[in-house]
Amino acid sequence: MTTEIFNEKSATPSLQIPTPAGPLVTITPKAAEKATALLSEKGQPEASLRVFVVGGGCSGYQYGMAVAEAPEADDMVIEDNGVRILVDKDSQSLITGAEIDYADDLMKSGFTIYNPTAVSSCACGNSFQTADGSGSPAAC
């Protein structure tokens, strides 16, 4: 299934974004365990994990995560594996179907986002490019 984005001047779709059959964003059990522990350590066990996308990074867009006490009016609220995830309206189409995981190995320790809408990403995995080429790359 796809979501078609139309150009204002044309009746034909200019971009097709995969639309997941399930939630907008999911979180693995390992990432959920880490997120729950992190929220508890910060003294905010009832808070949410905000996941967002901003322009920049070496590929055009970069991921961000933050602790949020409450959802904003335009947030999509997802509950998965005991964690409440908030995604703002502008980021929703850029991370449709994404999975949040947690890596803990010799090379990297931290949250990782697997994003099916990304057509390329930089080596660090923190920034990505979409099929329409939007976003403004910046030096890492």
KATA-V660548 format. One record per backbone hydrogen bond with DSSP energy under -0.5 kcal/mol. NH is the residue of the N-H (numbers start at 1). CO is the residue of the C=O. If there is no record, write none. Layout:
nh	co
NH	CO
NH	CO
//
This chain:
nh	co
3	17
5	15
6	4
7	12
10	7
14	5
15	5
17	3
17	15
19	1
20	18
26	98
28	100
32	28
33	29
34	30
35	31
36	32
37	33
38	34
39	35
40	36
41	37
42	38
43	40
44	39
47	44
48	68
49	84
50	48
50	66
51	86
52	64
54	62
56	60
60	56
61	128
62	54
63	126
64	52
66	50
68	48
75	72
76	87
77	75
78	76
78	85
80	78
80	83
83	80
85	78
85	83
86	49
87	76
88	51
91	88
92	88
93	89
94	91
95	91
95	92
97	24
98	24
98	95
99	114
100	26
101	99
101	112
103	110
105	108
110	103
112	101
114	99
114	112
115	113
116	114
118	115
119	129
120	129
122	127
125	122
128	61
129	120
130	134
131	117
133	130
136	60
137	135
138	57
//
